């Protein structure tokens, strides 16, 4: 990669991770729908996993 392209890449990385725009955008996306820990906990708790558990038990030849 030549120097000009490398500088462009580094500036893009800076804008996305360290600049005020990038960090505000990250915060907005992370908290737009609410607390991410609570949302992931609810998703895990309410996910319909019964069929997947049955498939794994059948695959492992275990009896429940």
PQR file of N, CA, C, O and H, with PARSE charges and radii, in Angstrom:
ATOM      1  N   UNK A   1       0.865  -1.165   0.000 -0.4000 1.5000
ATOM      2  CA  UNK A   1       0.000   0.000   0.000 -0.0000 2.0000
ATOM      3  C   UNK A   1       0.914   1.230   0.000  0.5500 1.7000
ATOM      4  O   UNK A   1       1.863   1.308   0.779 -0.5500 1.4000
ATOM      5  N   UNK A   2       0.620   2.174  -0.870 -0.4000 1.5000
ATOM      6  CA  UNK A   2       1.465   3.364  -0.913 -0.0000 2.0000
ATOM      7  C   UNK A   2       1.107   4.317   0.227  0.5500 1.7000
ATOM      8  O   UNK A   2       0.105   4.132   0.917 -0.5500 1.4000
ATOM      9  H   UNK A   2      -0.152   2.111  -1.503  0.4000 1.0000
ATOM     10  N   UNK A   3       1.937   5.332   0.409 -0.4000 1.5000
ATOM     11  CA  UNK A   3       1.786   6.244   1.550 -0.0000 2.0000
ATOM     12  C   UNK A   3       0.458   6.994   1.510  0.5500 1.7000
ATOM     13  O   UNK A   3      -0.171   7.169   2.554 -0.5500 1.4000
ATOM     14  H   UNK A   3       2.751   5.483  -0.152  0.4000 1.0000
ATOM     15  N   UNK A   4       0.022   7.434   0.359 -0.4000 1.5000
ATOM     16  CA  UNK A   4      -1.235   8.191   0.247 -0.0000 2.0000
ATOM     17  C   UNK A   4      -2.425   7.335   0.678  0.5500 1.7000
ATOM     18  O   UNK A   4      -3.285   7.793   1.430 -0.5500 1.4000
ATOM     19  H   UNK A   4       0.533   7.292  -0.489  0.4000 1.0000
ATOM     20  N   UNK A   5      -2.471   6.091   0.199 -0.4000 1.5000
ATOM     21  CA  UNK A   5      -3.570   5.199   0.583 -0.0000 2.0000
ATOM     22  C   UNK A   5      -3.517   4.852   2.070  0.5500 1.7000
ATOM     23  O   UNK A   5      -4.557   4.731   2.718 -0.5500 1.4000
ATOM     24  H   UNK A   5      -1.773   5.718  -0.412  0.4000 1.0000
ATOM     25  N   UNK A   6      -2.319   4.692   2.608 -0.4000 1.5000
ATOM     26  CA  UNK A   6      -2.160   4.393   4.023 -0.0000 2.0000
ATOM     27  C   UNK A   6      -2.661   5.552   4.881  0.5500 1.7000
ATOM     28  O   UNK A   6      -3.310   5.333   5.904 -0.5500 1.4000
ATOM     29  H   UNK A   6      -1.474   4.790   2.083  0.4000 1.0000
ATOM     30  N   UNK A   7      -2.363   6.788   4.467 -0.4000 1.5000
ATOM     31  CA  UNK A   7      -2.848   7.958   5.202 -0.0000 2.0000
ATOM     32  C   UNK A   7      -4.373   8.023   5.153  0.5500 1.7000
ATOM     33  O   UNK A   7      -5.013   8.327   6.160 -0.5500 1.4000
ATOM     34  H   UNK A   7      -1.836   6.967   3.635  0.4000 1.0000
ATOM     35  N   UNK A   8      -4.946   7.745   4.010 -0.4000 1.5000
ATOM     36  CA  UNK A   8      -6.410   7.738   3.888 -0.0000 2.0000
ATOM     37  C   UNK A   8      -7.023   6.697   4.813  0.5500 1.7000
ATOM     38  O   UNK A   8      -8.032   6.957   5.469 -0.5500 1.4000
ATOM     39  H   UNK A   8      -4.426   7.498   3.192  0.4000 1.0000
ATOM     40  N   UNK A   9      -6.410   5.518   4.865 -0.4000 1.5000
ATOM     41  CA  UNK A   9      -6.905   4.455   5.736 -0.0000 2.0000
ATOM     42  C   UNK A   9      -6.811   4.853   7.202  0.5500 1.7000
ATOM     43  O   UNK A   9      -7.751   4.639   7.968 -0.5500 1.4000
ATOM     44  H   UNK A   9      -5.590   5.307   4.333  0.4000 1.0000
ATOM     45  N   UNK A  10      -5.675   5.435   7.595 -0.4000 1.5000
ATOM     46  CA  UNK A  10      -5.505   5.861   8.986 -0.0000 2.0000
ATOM     47  C   UNK A  10      -6.479   6.973   9.355  0.5500 1.7000
ATOM     48  O   UNK A  10      -6.985   7.004  10.477 -0.5500 1.4000
ATOM     49  H   UNK A  10      -4.912   5.609   6.972  0.4000 1.0000
ATOM     50  N   UNK A  11      -6.744   7.880   8.431 -0.4000 1.5000
ATOM     51  CA  UNK A  11      -7.712   8.953   8.712 -0.0000 2.0000
ATOM     52  C   UNK A  11      -9.112   8.388   8.866  0.5500 1.7000
ATOM     53  O   UNK A  11      -9.875   8.837   9.722 -0.5500 1.4000
ATOM     54  H   UNK A  11      -6.332   7.855   7.520  0.4000 1.0000
ATOM     55  N   UNK A  12      -9.451   7.414   8.049 -0.4000 1.5000
ATOM     56  CA  UNK A  12     -10.758   6.771   8.184 -0.0000 2.0000
ATOM     57  C   UNK A  12     -10.867   6.062   9.527  0.5500 1.7000
ATOM     58  O   UNK A  12     -11.890   6.166  10.203 -0.5500 1.4000
ATOM     59  H   UNK A  12      -8.831   7.050   7.353  0.4000 1.0000
ATOM     60  N   UNK A  13      -9.820   5.345   9.916 -0.4000 1.5000
ATOM     61  CA  UNK A  13      -9.824   4.664  11.215 -0.0000 2.0000
ATOM     62  C   UNK A  13      -9.953   5.679  12.345  0.5500 1.7000
ATOM     63  O   UNK A  13     -10.670   5.438  13.316 -0.5500 1.4000
ATOM     64  H   UNK A  13      -8.989   5.261   9.366  0.4000 1.0000
ATOM     65  N   UNK A  14      -9.269   6.804  12.229 -0.4000 1.5000
ATOM     66  CA  UNK A  14      -9.356   7.850  13.248 -0.0000 2.0000
ATOM     67  C   UNK A  14     -10.780   8.389  13.325  0.5500 1.7000
ATOM     68  O   UNK A  14     -11.333   8.522  14.417 -0.5500 1.4000
ATOM     69  H   UNK A  14      -8.686   7.000  11.441  0.4000 1.0000
ATOM     70  N   UNK A  15     -11.375   8.697  12.181 -0.4000 1.5000
ATOM     71  CA  UNK A  15     -12.733   9.243  12.170 -0.0000 2.0000
ATOM     72  C   UNK A  15     -13.734   8.282  12.805  0.5500 1.7000
ATOM     73  O   UNK A  15     -14.652   8.715  13.502 -0.5500 1.4000
ATOM     74  H   UNK A  15     -10.926   8.589  11.294  0.4000 1.0000
ATOM     75  N   UNK A  16     -13.564   6.991  12.570 -0.4000 1.5000
ATOM     76  CA  UNK A  16     -14.521   6.014  13.082 -0.0000 2.0000
ATOM     77  C   UNK A  16     -14.324   5.687  14.555  0.5500 1.7000
ATOM     78  O   UNK A  16     -15.282   5.317  15.234 -0.5500 1.4000
ATOM     79  H   UNK A  16     -12.818   6.640  12.004  0.4000 1.0000
ATOM     80  N   UNK A  17     -13.106   5.815  15.061 -0.4000 1.5000
ATOM     81  CA  UNK A  17     -12.847   5.354  16.415 -0.0000 2.0000
ATOM     82  C   UNK A  17     -12.505   6.446  17.411  0.5500 1.7000
ATOM     83  O   UNK A  17     -12.832   6.312  18.590 -0.5500 1.4000
ATOM     84  H   UNK A  17     -12.328   6.115  14.510  0.4000 1.0000
ATOM     85  N   UNK A  18     -11.866   7.509  16.988 -0.4000 1.5000
ATOM     86  CA  UNK A  18     -11.343   8.481  17.934 -0.0000 2.0000
ATOM     87  C   UNK A  18     -11.946   9.880  17.801  0.5500 1.7000
ATOM     88  O   UNK A  18     -11.926  10.649  18.762 -0.5500 1.4000
ATOM     89  H   UNK A  18     -11.600   7.618  16.030  0.4000 1.0000
ATOM     90  N   UNK A  19     -12.472  10.215  16.643 -0.4000 1.5000
ATOM     91  CA  UNK A  19     -12.993  11.571  16.477 -0.0000 2.0000
ATOM     92  C   UNK A  19     -14.314  11.719  17.215  0.5500 1.7000
ATOM     93  O   UNK A  19     -14.952  10.729  17.573 -0.5500 1.4000
ATOM     94  H   UNK A  19     -12.488   9.590  15.862  0.4000 1.0000
ATOM     95  N   UNK A  20     -14.712  12.945  17.434 -0.4000 1.5000
ATOM     96  CA  UNK A  20     -15.972  13.182  18.143 -0.0000 2.0000
ATOM     97  C   UNK A  20     -17.156  12.628  17.357  0.5500 1.7000
ATOM     98  O   UNK A  20     -18.121  12.150  17.954 -0.5500 1.4000
ATOM     99  H   UNK A  20     -14.194  13.749  17.143  0.4000 1.0000
ATOM    100  N   UNK A  21     -17.097  12.687  16.033 -0.4000 1.5000
ATOM    101  CA  UNK A  21     -18.191  12.132  15.244 -0.0000 2.0000
ATOM    102  C   UNK A  21     -18.289  10.627  15.438  0.5500 1.7000
ATOM    103  O   UNK A  21     -19.369  10.099  15.702 -0.5500 1.4000
ATOM    104  H   UNK A  21     -16.314  13.076  15.548  0.4000 1.0000
ATOM    105  N   UNK A  22     -17.168   9.940  15.310 -0.4000 1.5000
ATOM    106  CA  UNK A  22     -17.177   8.474  15.416 -0.0000 2.0000
ATOM    107  C   UNK A  22     -17.626   7.992  16.774  0.5500 1.7000
ATOM    108  O   UNK A  22     -18.407   7.046  16.871 -0.5500 1.4000
ATOM    109  H   UNK A  22     -16.290  10.369  15.095  0.4000 1.0000
ATOM    110  N   UNK A  23     -17.142   8.634  17.832 -0.4000 1.5000
ATOM    111  CA  UNK A  23     -17.520   8.191  19.168 -0.0000 2.0000
ATOM    112  C   UNK A  23     -18.972   8.521  19.476  0.5500 1.7000
ATOM    113  O   UNK A  23     -19.650   7.740  20.144 -0.5500 1.4000
ATOM    114  H   UNK A  23     -16.508   9.403  17.753  0.4000 1.0000
ATOM    115  N   UNK A  24     -19.460   9.657  19.003 -0.4000 1.5000
ATOM    116  CA  UNK A  24     -20.891   9.974  19.193 -0.0000 2.0000
ATOM    117  C   UNK A  24     -21.754   8.975  18.452  0.5500 1.7000
ATOM    118  O   UNK A  24     -22.772   8.525  18.977 -0.5500 1.4000
ATOM    119  H   UNK A  24     -18.910  10.291  18.461  0.4000 1.0000
ATOM    120  N   UNK A  25     -21.358   8.622  17.234 -0.4000 1.5000
ATOM    121  CA  UNK A  25     -22.121   7.661  16.448 -0.0000 2.0000
ATOM    122  C   UNK A  25     -22.132   6.299  17.142  0.5500 1.7000
ATOM    123  O   UNK A  25     -23.165   5.630  17.185 -0.5500 1.4000
ATOM    124  H   UNK A  25     -20.530   8.988  16.808  0.4000 1.0000
ATOM    125  N   UNK A  26     -20.997   5.894  17.678 -0.4000 1.5000
ATOM    126  CA  UNK A  26     -20.921   4.621  18.399 -0.0000 2.0000
ATOM    127  C   UNK A  26     -21.844   4.626  19.608  0.5500 1.7000
ATOM    128  O   UNK A  26     -22.587   3.669  19.829 -0.5500 1.4000
ATOM    129  H   UNK A  26     -20.158   6.438  17.644  0.4000 1.0000
ATOM    130  N   UNK A  27     -21.801   5.686  20.385 -0.4000 1.5000
ATOM    131  CA  UNK A  27     -22.662   5.787  21.562 -0.0000 2.0000
ATOM    132  C   UNK A  27     -24.134   5.773  21.159  0.5500 1.7000
ATOM    133  O   UNK A  27     -24.953   5.116  21.801 -0.5500 1.4000
ATOM    134  H   UNK A  27     -21.197   6.463  20.207  0.4000 1.0000
ATOM    135  N   UNK A  28     -24.462   6.494  20.101 -0.4000 1.5000
ATOM    136  CA  UNK A  28     -25.843   6.531  19.631 -0.0000 2.0000
ATOM    137  C   UNK A  28     -26.312   5.129  19.252  0.5500 1.7000
ATOM    138  O   UNK A  28     -27.383   4.695  19.676 -0.5500 1.4000
ATOM    139  H   UNK A  28     -23.796   7.027  19.579  0.4000 1.0000
ATOM    140  N   UNK A  29     -25.507   4.418  18.451 -0.4000 1.5000
ATOM    141  CA  UNK A  29     -25.915   3.091  18.005 -0.0000 2.0000
ATOM    142  C   UNK A  29     -25.989   2.108  19.171  0.5500 1.7000
ATOM    143  O   UNK A  29     -26.848   1.227  19.184 -0.5500 1.4000
ATOM    144  H   UNK A  29     -24.637   4.771  18.107  0.4000 1.0000
ATOM    145  N   UNK A  30     -25.104   2.250  20.140 -0.4000 1.5000
ATOM    146  CA  UNK A  30     -25.068   1.320  21.265 -0.0000 2.0000
ATOM    147  C   UNK A  30     -26.269   1.488  22.184  0.5500 1.7000
ATOM    148  O   UNK A  30     -26.800   0.500  22.690 -0.5500 1.4000
ATOM    149  H   UNK A  30     -24.405   2.966  20.129  0.4000 1.0000
ATOM    150  N   UNK A  31     -26.703   2.719  22.407 -0.4000 1.5000
ATOM    151  CA  UNK A  31     -27.742   2.971  23.405 -0.0000 2.0000
ATOM    152  C   UNK A  31     -29.085   3.408  22.823  0.5500 1.7000
ATOM    153  O   UNK A  31     -29.991   3.758  23.580 -0.5500 1.4000
ATOM    154  H   UNK A  31     -26.271   3.522  21.995  0.4000 1.0000
ATOM    155  N   UNK A  32     -29.237   3.395  21.482 -0.4000 1.5000
ATOM    156  CA  UNK A  32     -30.467   3.868  20.862 -0.0000 2.0000
ATOM    157  C   UNK A  32     -31.684   3.089  21.341  0.5500 1.7000
ATOM    158  O   UNK A  32     -32.722   3.684  21.632 -0.5500 1.4000
ATOM    159  H   UNK A  32     -28.501   3.110  20.868  0.4000 1.0000
ATOM    160  N   UNK A  33     -31.573   1.773  21.426 -0.4000 1.5000
ATOM    161  CA  UNK A  33     -32.713   0.948  21.813 -0.0000 2.0000
ATOM    162  C   UNK A  33     -32.773   0.678  23.306  0.5500 1.7000
ATOM    163  O   UNK A  33     -33.663  -0.043  23.757 -0.5500 1.4000
ATOM    164  H   UNK A  33     -30.730   1.289  21.190  0.4000 1.0000
ATOM    165  N   UNK A  34     -31.864   1.226  24.081 -0.4000 1.5000
ATOM    166  CA  UNK A  34     -31.873   1.020  25.524 -0.0000 2.0000
ATOM    167  C   UNK A  34     -30.579   0.395  26.006  0.5500 1.7000
ATOM    168  O   UNK A  34     -29.587   0.330  25.280 -0.5500 1.4000
ATOM    169  H   UNK A  34     -31.140   1.812  23.715  0.4000 1.0000
ATOM    170  N   UNK A  35     -30.614  -0.058  27.235 -0.4000 1.5000
ATOM    171  CA  UNK A  35     -29.450  -0.649  27.871 -0.0000 2.0000
ATOM    172  C   UNK A  35     -29.047  -1.932  27.144  0.5500 1.7000
ATOM    173  O   UNK A  35     -29.845  -2.868  27.085 -0.5500 1.4000
ATOM    174  H   UNK A  35     -31.421  -0.005  27.825  0.4000 1.0000
ATOM    175  N   UNK A  36     -27.832  -2.007  26.589 -0.4000 1.5000
ATOM    176  CA  UNK A  36     -27.445  -3.188  25.814 -0.0000 2.0000
ATOM    177  C   UNK A  36     -27.352  -4.461  26.660  0.5500 1.7000
ATOM    178  O   UNK A  36     -27.605  -5.550  26.146 -0.5500 1.4000
ATOM    179  H   UNK A  36     -27.183  -1.248  26.637  0.4000 1.0000
ATOM    180  N   UNK A  37     -26.999  -4.352  27.930 -0.4000 1.5000
ATOM    181  CA  UNK A  37     -26.913  -5.540  28.781 -0.0000 2.0000
ATOM    182  C   UNK A  37     -28.310  -6.106  29.030  0.5500 1.7000
ATOM    183  O   UNK A  37     -28.518  -7.317  28.951 -0.5500 1.4000
ATOM    184  H   UNK A  37     -26.793  -3.467  28.348  0.4000 1.0000
ATOM    185  N   UNK A  38     -29.257  -5.230  29.330 -0.4000 1.5000
ATOM    186  CA  UNK A  38     -30.632  -5.683  29.567 -0.0000 2.0000
ATOM    187  C   UNK A  38     -31.233  -6.269  28.295  0.5500 1.7000
ATOM    188  O   UNK A  38     -31.926  -7.286  28.344 -0.5500 1.4000
ATOM    189  H   UNK A  38     -29.088  -4.246  29.395  0.4000 1.0000
ATOM    190  N   UNK A  39     -30.970  -5.632  27.158 -0.4000 1.5000
ATOM    191  CA  UNK A  39     -31.516  -6.133  25.902 -0.0000 2.0000
ATOM    192  C   UNK A  39     -30.950  -7.506  25.549  0.5500 1.7000
ATOM    193  O   UNK A  39     -31.695  -8.388  25.122 -0.5500 1.4000
ATOM    194  H   UNK A  39     -30.407  -4.806  27.118  0.4000 1.0000
ATOM    195  N   UNK A  40     -29.643  -7.695  25.722 -0.4000 1.5000
ATOM    196  CA  UNK A  40     -29.069  -9.001  25.401 -0.0000 2.0000
ATOM    197  C   UNK A  40     -29.543 -10.060  26.389  0.5500 1.7000
ATOM    198  O   UNK A  40     -29.740 -11.214  26.008 -0.5500 1.4000
ATOM    199  H   UNK A  40     -29.038  -6.978  26.068  0.4000 1.0000
ATOM    200  N   UNK A  41     -29.728  -9.688  27.644 -0.4000 1.5000
ATOM    201  CA  UNK A  41     -30.254 -10.637  28.634 -0.0000 2.0000
ATOM    202  C   UNK A  41     -31.667 -11.066  28.269  0.5500 1.7000
ATOM    203  O   UNK A  41     -31.995 -12.251  28.339 -0.5500 1.4000
ATOM    204  H   UNK A  41     -29.568  -8.751  27.954  0.4000 1.0000
ATOM    205  N   UNK A  42     -32.497 -10.120  27.885 -0.4000 1.5000
ATOM    206  CA  UNK A  42     -33.871 -10.450  27.487 -0.0000 2.0000
ATOM    207  C   UNK A  42     -33.885 -11.316  26.245  0.5500 1.7000
ATOM    208  O   UNK A  42     -34.683 -12.248  26.147 -0.5500 1.4000
ATOM    209  H   UNK A  42     -32.230  -9.158  27.828  0.4000 1.0000
ATOM    210  N   UNK A  43     -33.012 -11.020  25.294 -0.4000 1.5000
ATOM    211  CA  UNK A  43     -32.952 -11.830  24.076 -0.0000 2.0000
ATOM    212  C   UNK A  43     -32.568 -13.266  24.411  0.5500 1.7000
ATOM    213  O   UNK A  43     -33.177 -14.209  23.905 -0.5500 1.4000
ATOM    214  H   UNK A  43     -32.363 -10.262  25.373  0.4000 1.0000
ATOM    215  N   UNK A  44     -31.564 -13.432  25.258 -0.4000 1.5000
ATOM    216  CA  UNK A  44     -31.132 -14.777  25.650 -0.0000 2.0000
ATOM    217  C   UNK A  44     -32.232 -15.513  26.405  0.5500 1.7000
ATOM    218  O   UNK A  44     -32.490 -16.689  26.148 -0.5500 1.4000
ATOM    219  H   UNK A  44     -31.070 -12.666  25.670  0.4000 1.0000
ATOM    220  N   UNK A  45     -32.873 -14.823  27.328 -0.4000 1.5000
ATOM    221  CA  UNK A  45     -33.895 -15.462  28.171 -0.0000 2.0000
ATOM    222  C   UNK A  45     -35.136 -15.839  27.356  0.5500 1.7000
ATOM    223  O   UNK A  45     -35.760 -16.865  27.629 -0.5500 1.4000
ATOM    224  H   UNK A  45     -32.664 -13.868  27.536  0.4000 1.0000
ATOM    225  N   UNK A  46     -35.496 -15.037  26.376 -0.4000 1.5000
ATOM    226  CA  UNK A  46     -36.742 -15.264  25.637 -0.0000 2.0000
ATOM    227  C   UNK A  46     -36.560 -15.999  24.319  0.5500 1.7000
ATOM    228  O   UNK A  46     -37.543 -16.290  23.638 -0.5500 1.4000
ATOM    229  H   UNK A  46     -34.989 -14.204  26.154  0.4000 1.0000
ATOM    230  N   UNK A  47     -35.336 -16.303  23.949 -0.4000 1.5000
ATOM    231  CA  UNK A  47     -35.085 -16.977  22.675 -0.0000 2.0000
ATOM    232  C   UNK A  47     -35.624 -18.400  22.723  0.5500 1.7000
ATOM    233  O   UNK A  47     -35.425 -19.111  23.708 -0.5500 1.4000
ATOM    234  H   UNK A  47     -34.537 -16.067  24.501  0.4000 1.0000
ATOM    235  N   UNK A  48     -36.299 -18.812  21.671 -0.4000 1.5000
ATOM    236  CA  UNK A  48     -36.858 -20.155  21.603 -0.0000 2.0000
ATOM    237  C   UNK A  48     -35.744 -21.145  21.262  0.5500 1.7000
ATOM    238  O   UNK A  48     -35.394 -21.307  20.093 -0.5500 1.4000
ATOM    239  H   UNK A  48     -36.460 -18.234  20.870  0.4000 1.0000
ATOM    240  N   UNK A  49     -35.189 -21.804  22.276 -0.4000 1.5000
ATOM    241  CA  UNK A  49     -34.056 -22.683  22.040 -0.0000 2.0000
ATOM    242  C   UNK A  49     -34.387 -24.163  22.242  0.5500 1.7000
ATOM    243  O   UNK A  49     -33.496 -25.007  22.140 -0.5500 1.4000
ATOM    244  H   UNK A  49     -35.473 -21.672  23.225  0.4000 1.0000
ATOM    245  N   UNK A  50     -35.621 -24.486  22.521 -0.4000 1.5000
ATOM    246  CA  UNK A  50     -35.995 -25.877  22.795 -0.0000 2.0000
ATOM    247  C   UNK A  50     -35.650 -26.809  21.636  0.5500 1.7000
ATOM    248  O   UNK A  50     -35.101 -27.890  21.850 -0.5500 1.4000
ATOM    249  H   UNK A  50     -36.345 -23.801  22.604  0.4000 1.0000
ATOM    250  N   UNK A  51     -35.967 -26.397  20.416 -0.4000 1.5000
ATOM    251  CA  UNK A  51     -35.701 -27.245  19.255 -0.0000 2.0000
ATOM    252  C   UNK A  51     -34.200 -27.444  19.067  0.5500 1.7000
ATOM    253  O   UNK A  51     -33.756 -28.535  18.710 -0.5500 1.4000
ATOM    254  H   UNK A  51     -36.413 -25.519  20.242  0.4000 1.0000
ATOM    255  N   UNK A  52     -33.430 -26.406  19.303 -0.4000 1.5000
ATOM    256  CA  UNK A  52     -31.977 -26.523  19.154 -0.0000 2.0000
ATOM    257  C   UNK A  52     -31.391 -27.461  20.209  0.5500 1.7000
ATOM    258  O   UNK A  52     -30.492 -28.248  19.911 -0.5500 1.4000
ATOM    259  H   UNK A  52     -33.791 -25.520  19.593  0.4000 1.0000
ATOM    260  N   UNK A  53     -31.890 -27.380  21.419 -0.4000 1.5000
ATOM    261  CA  UNK A  53     -31.418 -28.269  22.479 -0.0000 2.0000
ATOM    262  C   UNK A  53     -31.758 -29.716  22.119  0.5500 1.7000
ATOM    263  O   UNK A  53     -30.926 -30.607  22.296 -0.5500 1.4000
ATOM    264  H   UNK A  53     -32.620 -26.741  21.661  0.4000 1.0000
ATOM    265  N   UNK A  54     -32.958 -29.956  21.623 -0.4000 1.5000
ATOM    266  CA  UNK A  54     -33.342 -31.316  21.212 -0.0000 2.0000
ATOM    267  C   UNK A  54     -32.435 -31.826  20.103  0.5500 1.7000
ATOM    268  O   UNK A  54     -32.007 -32.980  20.132 -0.5500 1.4000
ATOM    269  H   UNK A  54     -33.633 -29.233  21.479  0.4000 1.0000
ATOM    270  N   UNK A  55     -32.141 -30.981  19.132 -0.4000 1.5000
ATOM    271  CA  UNK A  55     -31.265 -31.389  18.031 -0.0000 2.0000
ATOM    272  C   UNK A  55     -29.875 -31.761  18.539  0.5500 1.7000
ATOM    273  O   UNK A  55     -29.287 -32.742  18.085 -0.5500 1.4000
ATOM    274  H   UNK A  55     -32.488 -30.044  19.109  0.4000 1.0000
ATOM    275  N   UNK A  56     -29.358 -30.988  19.470 -0.4000 1.5000
ATOM    276  CA  UNK A  56     -28.031 -31.273  20.022 -0.0000 2.0000
ATOM    277  C   UNK A  56     -28.043 -32.567  20.818  0.5500 1.7000
ATOM    278  O   UNK A  56     -27.103 -33.358  20.733 -0.5500 1.4000
ATOM    279  H   UNK A  56     -29.835 -30.191  19.840  0.4000 1.0000
ATOM    280  N   UNK A  57     -29.097 -32.788  21.590 -0.4000 1.5000
ATOM    281  CA  UNK A  57     -29.208 -34.032  22.368 -0.0000 2.0000
ATOM    282  C   UNK A  57     -29.269 -35.227  21.428  0.5500 1.7000
ATOM    283  O   UNK A  57     -28.615 -36.242  21.667 -0.5500 1.4000
ATOM    284  H   UNK A  57     -29.860 -32.146  21.660  0.4000 1.0000
ATOM    285  N   UNK A  58     -30.051 -35.111  20.365 -0.4000 1.5000
ATOM    286  CA  UNK A  58     -30.112 -36.202  19.374 -0.0000 2.0000
ATOM    287  C   UNK A  58     -28.748 -36.418  18.747  0.5500 1.7000
ATOM    288  O   UNK A  58     -28.319 -37.558  18.568 -0.5500 1.4000
ATOM    289  H   UNK A  58     -30.583 -34.286  20.171  0.4000 1.0000
ATOM    290  N   UNK A  59     -28.070 -35.344  18.414 -0.4000 1.5000
ATOM    291  CA  UNK A  59     -26.758 -35.440  17.778 -0.0000 2.0000
ATOM    292  C   UNK A  59     -25.761 -36.123  18.699  0.5500 1.7000
ATOM    293  O   UNK A  59     -24.943 -36.915  18.231 -0.5500 1.4000
ATOM    294  H   UNK A  59     -28.419 -34.418  18.559  0.4000 1.0000
ATOM    295  N   UNK A  60     -25.805 -35.845  19.972 -0.4000 1.5000
ATOM    296  CA  UNK A  60     -24.871 -36.421  20.926 -0.0000 2.0000
ATOM    297  C   UNK A  60     -25.318 -37.789  21.445  0.5500 1.7000
ATOM    298  O   UNK A  60     -24.608 -38.437  22.214 -0.5500 1.4000
ATOM    299  H   UNK A  60     -26.469 -35.201  20.352  0.4000 1.0000
ATOM    300  N   UNK A  61     -26.507 -38.215  21.012 -0.4000 1.5000
ATOM    301  CA  UNK A  61     -27.048 -39.502  21.448 -0.0000 2.0000
ATOM    302  C   UNK A  61     -27.260 -39.560  22.949  0.5500 1.7000
ATOM    303  O   UNK A  61     -26.979 -40.581  23.577 -0.5500 1.4000
ATOM    304  H   UNK A  61     -27.084 -37.688  20.388  0.4000 1.0000
ATOM    305  N   UNK A  62     -27.745 -38.489  23.522 -0.4000 1.5000
ATOM    306  CA  UNK A  62     -28.034 -38.464  24.936 -0.0000 2.0000
ATOM    307  C   UNK A  62     -29.530 -38.628  25.141  0.5500 1.7000
ATOM    308  O   UNK A  62     -30.326 -38.259  24.277 -0.5500 1.4000
ATOM    309  H   UNK A  62     -27.972 -37.659  23.012  0.4000 1.0000
ATOM    310  N   UNK A  63     -29.899 -39.165  26.251 -0.4000 1.5000
ATOM    311  CA  UNK A  63     -31.317 -39.298  26.562 -0.0000 2.0000
ATOM    312  C   UNK A  63     -31.652 -38.319  27.666  0.5500 1.7000
ATOM    313  O   UNK A  63     -30.910 -38.195  28.640 -0.5500 1.4000
ATOM    314  H   UNK A  63     -29.253 -39.465  26.953  0.4000 1.0000
ATOM    315  N   UNK A  64     -32.766 -37.623  27.518 -0.4000 1.5000
ATOM    316  CA  UNK A  64     -33.174 -36.609  28.496 -0.0000 2.0000
ATOM    317  C   UNK A  64     -34.256 -37.149  29.384  0.5500 1.7000
ATOM    318  O   UNK A  64     -34.734 -36.444  30.273 -0.5500 1.4000
ATOM    319  H   UNK A  64     -33.369 -37.724  26.727  0.4000 1.0000
TER
END
